[in-house]
Amino acid sequence: MGYRIAIPTDFSKNADKAARFALELFSGQACRFYLTHTYTPAFFRAEYLLHSPGQIGLGDLYQERVMKKLKKHKKSLLEHADQKHEIIPHAAFNSLAEELEDMGRKEALDLIIMGTQGATGAREVLFGTHAVQVLHKASCPVLVVPEGAEAGALENLLFPTDFKPDYEKLSLKFLKYLLEKPEVVLHVLHAYTPADAEPEREKGRAQLQELLGGYSWELTETAGGDIVGAINRFARETPIQLLLLVRNTHTFLENLLVTPVIDQIGLHARIPFLVIPPARD
């Protein structure tokens, strides 16, 4: 079965590089890529949107212009795609986060791949506003690709975890795809806390070990419970090409999105960042 992947674009250089990253990453794999652009033109009156948003269709002049740009972008991307890649232009009158969440359900998306904003130059800004919103709302994993990232360079993946998630219910299809590559090693990083003695954490540890049994992976454990410090210490010893986190509420991820807590490894500059949504009952 192939992969279904949404690639949001604002037609910027960063978005284009993220799209090419996606094509290279899935070279030789059957994939359906949804090249997605959303828009909310300022010239539509609020009362029109309130009473008749569903009437904005393909005949809308603005959408026609967007589709024309998407088709042009698709044509340029096909030069980097292979025969197993299908690229579908998708334009929608919606916010990006809402549209991708909706597409995740309707199209059964396996992954969203998007570029960072990277326009402000402010070191404290890790991701653009749209990326942050998508990371918080998406129902499938999201891979954020910085401008300088290279798909062929993925070798060491870092996965900080507290063993709390129900790993069997997580969307791990993409992670397993990466781990099937012979050069890729998953480094599981755990910082001890008093909660590790809880049966839930012990179950999670055993569950993760079983899921990773057929892949190349290593477990590193550290005392003190300081996961941010542990990431930085680990990254100084081992070059990391991708950081993986499970999205929770009020956790390390919340701080990561708004402060330069892992500035030492230059996440916002060069390292792709994969966020897996929490399990849904």
Residue pairs with C-beta under 8 A, 6 or more apart in sequence:
1 30
2 29
2 30
2 31
2 32
2 84
3 26
3 29
3 30
3 31
3 32
3 110
3 111
3 173
3 174
3 177
4 31
4 32
4 34
4 107
4 108
4 109
4 110
4 111
5 22
5 26
5 31
5 32
5 33
5 34
5 109
5 110
5 111
5 112
5 113
6 33
6 34
6 36
6 90
6 100
6 103
6 104
6 107
6 109
6 111
6 112
6 113
7 15
7 18
7 19
7 22
7 33
7 34
7 35
7 36
7 112
7 113
7 114
8 15
8 36
8 37
8 38
8 96
8 100
8 112
8 114
8 130
8 134
9 15
9 16
9 19
9 35
9 36
9 37
9 70
9 73
10 37
10 130
11 37
11 69
11 73
12 115
12 119
13 147
14 115
14 116
14 117
14 118
14 119
14 147
15 114
15 115
16 73
16 76
16 115
17 115
17 145
17 147
18 113
18 114
18 115
18 145
19 33
19 35
19 73
19 77
19 113
20 77
20 80
21 113
21 145
21 149
21 150
21 151
21 272
22 33
22 113
22 145
22 151
23 33
23 77
23 80
23 81
23 82
23 85
24 80
24 151
24 152
25 113
25 151
25 154
26 85
27 82
28 82
28 84
29 84
29 177
30 84
31 84
31 85
31 86
32 86
32 88
33 85
33 86
33 87
33 88
34 88
34 90
34 103
34 107
34 109
35 70
35 73
35 74
35 77
35 87
35 88
35 89
35 90
36 90
36 91
36 92
36 96
36 99
36 100
36 103
37 66
37 69
37 70
37 90
37 91
37 92
38 91
38 92
38 93
38 94
38 95
38 96
38 99
39 62
39 63
39 66
39 91
39 92
39 93
40 93
40 94
40 95
41 62
44 56
53 93
56 63
56 93
57 63
58 64
58 67
60 93
63 91
63 93
66 91
67 89
67 91
70 89
70 90
70 91
71 89
73 89
74 87
74 89
77 87
78 85
78 87
81 87
90 103
92 99
94 102
95 133
96 130
96 133
96 134
97 130
97 133
97 134
97 136
97 137
97 138
98 137
100 109
100 112
100 134
100 137
100 138
101 137
101 138
101 139
103 109
104 112
104 138
104 139
104 140
105 139
109 139
109 140
110 140
110 141
110 171
110 173
110 174
111 140
111 141
111 142
111 143
111 173
111 174
112 134
112 138
112 140
112 141
112 142
112 143
113 142
113 143
113 145
114 130
114 131
114 134
114 142
114 143
114 144
114 145
115 144
115 145
115 146
115 147
116 126
116 127
116 128
116 131
116 144
116 145
116 146
116 147
116 268
117 125
117 127
117 128
117 129
117 130
117 131
118 128
118 146
118 147
118 268
119 128
123 260
123 263
123 268
124 259
124 260
125 268
126 256
126 257
126 258
126 260
126 267
126 268
127 135
127 144
127 257
127 268
131 144
132 257
134 142
135 142
135 144
135 247
135 253
135 257
135 275
136 247
138 275
138 277
139 277
139 280
140 171
140 277
141 171
141 174
141 175
141 274
141 275
141 276
141 277
142 274
142 275
143 174
143 272
143 273
143 274
144 272
144 273
144 274
144 275
145 272
146 267
146 268
146 269
146 270
146 271
146 272
146 273
147 269
147 270
148 269
148 270
149 241
149 270
149 271
149 272
153 241
154 178
154 181
154 184
154 241
154 242
154 272
155 183
155 184
155 185
155 239
155 241
156 184
156 185
156 187
156 238
156 239
156 240
156 241
156 242
157 175
157 178
157 179
157 184
157 185
157 186
157 187
157 240
157 241
157 242
157 243
157 244
158 187
158 189
158 231
158 234
158 235
158 238
158 240
158 242
158 243
158 244
159 186
159 187
159 188
159 189
159 244
159 245
160 189
160 190
160 191
160 227
160 230
160 231
160 243
160 245
160 252
161 188
161 189
161 190
161 208
161 246
162 190
162 191
162 193
162 195
162 201
162 227
163 190
163 196
163 201
163 202
163 204
163 205
163 208
164 195
164 200
164 201
164 204
164 248
165 204
165 246
165 248
165 278
165 279
166 204
166 207
166 279
167 204
167 207
167 208
167 211
168 207
168 211
169 279
169 280
170 246
170 276
170 277
170 278
170 279
171 276
171 277
172 211
172 276
174 274
175 186
175 244
175 274
175 276
176 215
178 184
178 242
179 186
179 212
179 215
179 216
179 217
180 215
182 216
184 216
185 216
185 217
185 218
186 212
186 215
186 216
186 217
186 218
186 244
187 217
187 218
187 220
187 234
187 238
187 240
188 208
188 212
188 217
188 218
188 219
188 220
189 220
189 221
189 222
189 227
189 230
189 231
189 234
190 219
190 220
190 221
190 222
191 221
191 222
191 223
191 224
191 225
191 226
191 227
191 230
192 221
192 222
192 223
192 224
192 225
193 225
195 201
196 202
220 234
222 230
222 233
224 230
227 252
228 252
228 255
228 261
228 262
231 243
231 262
231 265
232 262
232 264
232 265
234 240
235 262
235 264
235 265
236 264
240 265
240 271
241 271
241 272
242 271
242 272
242 273
242 274
243 262
243 265
243 267
243 271
243 272
243 273
243 274
244 274
244 275
244 276
245 252
245 253
245 256
245 273
245 274
245 275
245 276
246 275
246 276
246 277
246 278
247 253
247 275
247 276
247 277
247 278
248 278
252 261
253 275
255 261
256 262
256 267
260 268
265 271
267 273
